[in-house]
């Protein structure tokens, strides 16, 4: 198997935070406080009020030798190891909402010398999907997308020769969408091909969209990018090329929006809760007390095909400010899964917050 930018009025963004006032010694709320935080033309008197849990996770999700930043999807935290050098080494792990590891897979192919796991996702029934590159001793490499069973064993593989599936998500029908790269030729020019592709484990590639030539040779569009699948569409935010992409499953053409990264910040987390409902986490890696770090919502100007990241009031600020969002792990139903400054357990403590958009 080896073988632009336009000013515009925007929707109000409201976040209801329900959080524990007594963190220590408990994995769930012992006392709750509701903070209705609005961003936009005016404060809103309405919001969602729903108690959510705080859970401290098993530290193994980020303690591996080469662990990438995990993500929350389909009821699981997905943790992966970037590099694997020997078979039978767990390189993708799933953790459920209790914070415990519940499944792992050792993705490996006979004849490989090194295996790179570029991304991982999970099907609706809990099977692991992983994308990456298997490297042979002779220097050749085979990009792939693999599916496991519930025991963590590889059952299906799609070879994606000529396409490097750097970012993946799983649609409700268990097909896989990927935003990736086409590689470079000897003149250091990007090879031709599409960067957004659709795969089926039985049929192989079943769709290809957006030519690599739509982007500059450098930076690579698939770097610092995330793709997420919802019930109706796959969405991508590609920070390096300042673009947000929506691809409805029943469409033959994606919608593309210019969406600049906020000044001086880096894109570090992404969540989508359906059409035109995206959130991002942005950080300043050079300044720990930057007051602009934190959670942002994406708002759209449909006529201009632009979008803008808007800070969510109360969820952006310096890292020393207790309660500020410090990590966005993903989306869980109507909630965002985050970690916050000031929690004694740090990033091991996961909090569920309810975002709401109002017209």
C-alpha positions as CSV (number, residue, x, y, z in Angstrom):
1,X,0.0,0.0,0.0
2,X,3.1,2.2,0.1
3,X,3.7,1.8,-3.5
4,X,-9.6,43.2,-0.4
5,X,-10.6,45.3,2.2
6,X,-14.1,46.9,2.4
7,X,-15.7,48.3,5.5
8,X,-19.2,47.0,6.2
9,X,-21.7,46.5,8.8
10,X,-21.6,43.1,10.3
11,X,-23.7,40.7,12.4
12,X,-23.4,41.0,16.1
13,X,-21.4,38.2,17.7
14,X,-22.5,37.1,21.2
15,X,-20.7,34.6,23.3
16,X,-22.2,33.2,26.4
17,X,-19.5,31.9,28.7
18,X,-20.6,29.6,31.6
19,X,-17.6,28.8,33.7
20,X,-16.5,27.5,37.0
21,X,-15.4,29.8,39.8
22,X,-13.9,27.0,41.6
23,X,-11.4,25.2,39.4
24,X,-9.2,23.4,41.8
25,X,-9.9,19.7,42.4
26,X,-12.8,19.3,40.1
27,X,-13.3,18.3,36.5
28,X,-16.9,19.8,36.4
29,X,-18.7,22.9,37.4
30,X,-19.3,23.3,41.2
31,X,-20.5,26.9,40.8
32,X,-21.4,28.7,37.6
33,X,-21.3,32.3,36.3
34,X,-22.8,33.4,33.0
35,X,-21.0,36.1,31.1
36,X,-22.9,37.4,28.0
37,X,-20.4,39.1,25.8
38,X,-21.4,41.0,22.7
39,X,-19.5,42.4,19.9
40,X,-21.0,44.6,17.2
41,X,-23.3,47.6,16.9
42,X,-24.7,47.4,20.4
43,X,-24.9,45.0,23.4
44,X,-27.5,42.4,23.2
45,X,-29.9,41.6,26.0
46,X,-30.3,38.0,24.8
47,X,-28.0,35.1,24.7
48,X,-27.8,31.4,25.4
49,X,-27.6,30.1,28.9
50,X,-26.5,26.6,29.2
51,X,-24.2,25.0,31.7
52,X,-21.2,23.4,30.2
53,X,-18.4,21.3,31.7
54,X,-14.8,22.0,32.4
55,X,-12.7,18.9,31.9
56,X,-9.1,18.3,32.7
57,X,-7.6,16.0,30.0
58,X,-5.0,13.3,30.3
59,X,-1.7,15.1,29.6
60,X,-0.6,12.4,27.1
61,X,-2.6,14.2,24.3
62,X,0.3,16.7,24.0
63,X,3.2,14.9,25.6
64,X,4.4,12.7,22.7
65,X,7.9,13.1,21.3
66,X,6.7,14.9,18.2
67,X,3.1,15.8,19.0
68,X,1.3,18.3,16.7
69,X,-1.3,20.7,18.0
70,X,-4.5,18.6,18.6
71,X,-8.0,19.5,17.4
72,X,-11.5,18.7,18.6
73,X,-13.9,17.1,16.1
74,X,-16.9,14.8,16.1
75,X,-16.8,14.4,19.9
76,X,-13.1,13.6,20.1
77,X,-9.8,15.3,20.7
78,X,-7.5,14.1,18.0
79,X,-3.8,14.0,18.8
80,X,-1.1,13.0,16.3
81,X,2.6,12.5,16.2
82,X,4.2,14.3,13.2
83,X,6.9,11.6,12.6
84,X,7.1,7.9,13.1
85,X,10.2,5.8,12.4
86,X,9.2,2.3,13.4
87,X,6.1,0.2,13.0
88,X,3.7,-0.5,15.9
89,X,4.1,3.0,17.2
90,X,0.9,4.8,18.1
91,X,0.8,8.0,16.1
92,X,-2.9,9.0,16.2
93,X,-4.8,9.1,19.5
94,X,-8.5,9.9,20.3
95,X,-9.7,11.3,23.7
96,X,-13.4,11.5,24.5
97,X,-15.2,14.2,26.5
98,X,-14.2,12.7,29.8
99,X,-10.6,13.6,29.0
100,X,-9.5,9.9,28.7
101,X,-7.7,8.3,25.8
102,X,-10.2,5.9,24.1
103,X,-8.6,4.8,20.9
104,X,-5.2,4.9,19.1
105,X,-3.8,3.8,15.8
106,X,-0.3,3.0,14.6
107,X,-0.3,4.1,11.0
108,X,2.5,2.4,9.1
109,X,3.3,0.8,5.7
110,X,5.7,-2.0,5.0
111,X,8.8,-0.8,3.3
112,X,8.6,2.7,4.8
113,X,11.6,4.3,6.5
114,X,9.8,7.3,7.9
115,X,6.1,8.1,8.1
116,X,4.8,11.7,8.4
117,X,1.2,12.3,9.7
118,X,0.2,15.6,8.2
119,X,-3.3,15.7,9.6
120,X,-5.9,13.4,11.2
121,X,-9.7,13.4,11.5
122,X,-12.4,11.1,12.7
123,X,-15.6,9.6,11.1
124,X,-19.0,10.0,12.7
125,X,-18.7,6.5,14.1
126,X,-15.2,7.0,15.6
127,X,-12.9,5.6,13.0
128,X,-9.6,7.4,12.6
129,X,-8.6,9.0,9.2
130,X,-5.1,10.1,8.7
131,X,-3.2,11.8,5.9
132,X,0.5,11.9,5.3
133,X,3.6,10.8,3.5
134,X,5.4,7.5,3.6
135,X,9.1,7.8,2.8
136,X,11.1,4.9,1.5
137,X,14.9,4.3,2.0
138,X,15.5,5.1,-1.6
139,X,14.2,8.7,-1.1
140,X,10.9,8.2,-2.9
141,X,7.7,9.2,-1.1
142,X,4.0,8.2,-1.3
143,X,1.3,10.6,-0.1
144,X,-1.7,8.9,1.3
145,X,-5.0,9.1,3.2
146,X,-5.7,6.1,5.4
147,X,-8.8,4.8,7.2
148,X,-8.8,2.6,10.2
149,X,-11.4,0.4,11.9
150,X,-12.5,0.9,15.5
151,X,-9.5,-1.2,16.7
152,X,-7.1,1.2,15.1
153,X,-6.0,-1.0,12.2
154,X,-5.7,0.4,8.7
155,X,-8.4,-1.0,6.5
156,X,-8.4,1.4,3.5
157,X,-5.8,3.6,1.8
158,X,-6.1,6.1,-1.0
159,X,-2.8,6.9,-2.8
160,X,-2.8,10.7,-3.7
161,X,0.2,10.7,-6.0
162,X,1.0,14.3,-7.1
163,X,-1.0,15.7,-4.3
164,X,0.1,16.2,-0.7
165,X,-3.0,16.1,1.6
166,X,-1.8,18.4,4.3
167,X,-5.2,19.2,5.8
168,X,-8.2,16.9,5.9
169,X,-11.8,16.6,7.2
170,X,-14.4,13.9,6.9
171,X,-17.8,14.7,5.4
172,X,-21.0,13.0,6.8
173,X,-20.9,10.4,4.1
174,X,-17.4,9.4,5.2
175,X,-15.7,10.8,2.1
176,X,-12.7,13.0,2.8
177,X,-12.0,16.6,1.7
178,X,-8.4,17.8,1.6
179,X,-6.7,21.2,1.1
180,X,-3.1,20.4,0.2
181,X,-0.1,21.0,-2.1
182,X,1.1,19.8,-5.5
183,X,4.8,19.9,-4.8
184,X,7.5,21.7,-6.7
185,X,9.5,21.0,-9.9
186,X,13.3,21.3,-10.3
187,X,12.9,25.0,-11.1
188,X,11.2,25.5,-7.7
189,X,7.9,26.3,-9.4
190,X,4.7,24.8,-8.0
191,X,3.5,21.8,-10.0
192,X,0.1,22.1,-11.7
193,X,-3.0,20.6,-10.1
194,X,-5.8,21.4,-7.8
195,X,-5.4,22.3,-4.1
196,X,-8.9,21.4,-2.9
197,X,-9.8,17.7,-3.5
198,X,-12.4,15.2,-2.6
199,X,-11.7,11.5,-2.0
200,X,-13.7,8.3,-1.6
201,X,-12.0,5.3,-0.1
202,X,-13.5,3.0,-2.7
203,X,-13.3,5.3,-5.8
204,X,-10.2,7.4,-5.1
205,X,-10.3,11.0,-6.1
206,X,-13.8,12.1,-7.0
207,X,-13.4,15.9,-7.2
208,X,-10.7,18.6,-7.7
209,X,-11.2,22.4,-7.3
210,X,-9.0,25.6,-7.4
211,X,-5.9,25.4,-9.4
212,X,-2.5,25.8,-7.6
213,X,-1.8,28.6,-10.2
214,X,-4.4,30.7,-8.5
215,X,-1.8,31.3,-5.7
216,X,1.8,32.6,-5.7
217,X,4.6,30.1,-5.7
218,X,5.4,31.1,-2.2
219,X,4.1,31.0,0.4
220,X,2.4,27.6,0.0
221,X,-1.3,28.0,0.5
222,X,-1.7,24.8,2.5
223,X,0.7,25.9,5.2
224,X,-1.0,27.4,8.3
225,X,-4.3,26.3,6.9
226,X,-7.2,24.4,8.3
227,X,-10.1,22.6,6.7
228,X,-13.4,21.6,8.5
229,X,-16.4,19.6,7.4
230,X,-19.9,20.4,8.5
231,X,-23.3,18.8,7.6
232,X,-23.5,20.8,4.3
233,X,-20.0,22.0,3.3
234,X,-16.3,21.9,3.7
235,X,-14.6,25.2,4.7
236,X,-11.0,26.2,4.6
237,X,-9.1,29.2,6.1
238,X,-5.7,29.5,4.5
239,X,-3.9,32.2,6.5
240,X,-0.7,32.3,4.3
241,X,-2.8,33.4,1.3
242,X,-5.5,35.3,3.3
243,X,-8.4,33.3,1.9
244,X,-11.5,31.7,3.3
245,X,-13.2,29.0,1.1
246,X,-16.6,27.5,1.2
247,X,-17.4,24.3,-0.7
248,X,-21.0,23.1,-0.6
249,X,-21.2,19.3,-1.0
250,X,-23.8,19.7,-3.7
251,X,-21.9,22.4,-5.6
252,X,-19.4,22.2,-8.4
253,X,-17.7,25.5,-7.6
254,X,-16.2,26.9,-4.3
255,X,-16.9,30.4,-3.0
256,X,-13.7,32.3,-2.2
257,X,-13.3,35.4,0.1
258,X,-10.3,37.6,0.8
259,X,-9.8,37.4,4.6
260,X,-6.7,39.1,6.0
261,X,-5.1,37.9,9.2
262,X,-5.3,40.5,12.0
263,X,-2.1,42.6,12.2
264,X,0.9,41.1,14.0
265,X,-0.9,37.9,14.8
266,X,-0.6,34.3,13.8
267,X,-3.4,31.9,13.0
268,X,-3.4,29.1,15.5
269,X,-6.9,27.6,15.7
270,X,-10.1,27.3,13.7
271,X,-13.7,26.1,14.2
272,X,-16.6,26.1,11.8
273,X,-20.3,25.7,12.9
274,X,-21.8,25.8,9.5
275,X,-22.2,28.3,6.7
276,X,-20.8,31.8,7.4
277,X,-20.1,30.8,11.0
278,X,-16.4,30.5,11.6
279,X,-14.1,31.3,14.5
280,X,-10.4,31.6,14.8
281,X,-7.7,31.9,17.5
282,X,-4.9,34.3,16.8
283,X,-1.8,34.7,18.8
284,X,1.4,36.9,18.9
285,X,4.3,34.5,19.3
286,X,6.7,37.4,19.9
287,X,4.7,39.3,22.6
288,X,3.1,37.4,25.5
289,X,1.0,40.3,26.7
290,X,-0.5,41.4,23.3
291,X,-4.0,42.7,24.1
292,X,-5.2,41.6,20.6
293,X,-4.7,37.9,21.1
294,X,-7.6,35.6,21.4
295,X,-10.8,34.5,19.8
296,X,-12.1,36.1,16.6
297,X,-15.3,35.6,14.5
298,X,-15.3,35.9,10.8
299,X,-17.9,38.3,9.3
300,X,-18.7,38.6,5.6
301,X,-19.3,41.2,2.9
302,X,-20.9,39.0,0.3
303,X,-21.1,41.6,-2.5
304,X,-17.3,42.3,-2.2
305,X,-16.4,38.6,-1.6
306,X,-14.4,39.7,1.4
307,X,-14.5,38.7,5.1
308,X,-13.0,40.2,8.2
309,X,-11.8,38.7,11.5
310,X,-13.5,40.6,14.3
311,X,-12.4,40.2,17.9
312,X,-15.0,38.7,20.2
313,X,-15.3,41.2,23.1
314,X,-14.3,39.6,26.4
315,X,-12.5,36.7,24.7
316,X,-9.5,38.8,23.5
317,X,-6.7,40.2,25.7
318,X,-3.3,39.7,27.2
319,X,-2.5,36.2,28.4
320,X,-2.3,37.3,32.0
321,X,-6.0,38.3,32.0
322,X,-7.9,35.4,33.6
323,X,-10.6,34.0,31.4
324,X,-9.2,35.1,28.1
325,X,-9.3,32.4,25.4
326,X,-5.8,31.0,24.9
327,X,-6.6,28.0,22.7
328,X,-9.4,27.1,20.3
329,X,-9.4,23.4,20.0
330,X,-12.5,23.1,17.8
331,X,-16.3,22.9,17.7
332,X,-18.6,20.5,19.6
333,X,-22.2,20.9,18.4
334,X,-23.3,24.5,19.3
335,X,-20.2,25.0,21.6
336,X,-16.6,25.9,21.0
337,X,-14.0,23.9,22.8
338,X,-11.4,26.2,24.3
339,X,-8.7,26.6,27.0
340,X,-8.5,29.9,29.0
341,X,-5.9,31.9,30.8
342,X,-6.0,31.7,34.6
343,X,-7.0,28.1,34.8
344,X,-4.7,26.2,37.2
345,X,-4.6,23.3,34.9
346,X,-3.5,25.5,31.9
347,X,-4.1,24.0,28.5
348,X,-5.1,20.6,30.0
349,X,-8.4,22.2,31.1
350,X,-11.0,22.3,28.3
351,X,-14.0,24.6,28.5
352,X,-17.2,24.6,26.4
353,X,-18.5,28.1,25.5
354,X,-21.6,28.9,23.5
355,X,-21.3,31.3,20.5
356,X,-24.4,33.0,19.0
357,X,-24.8,35.2,16.0
358,X,-27.7,37.7,15.9
359,X,-29.0,39.7,13.0
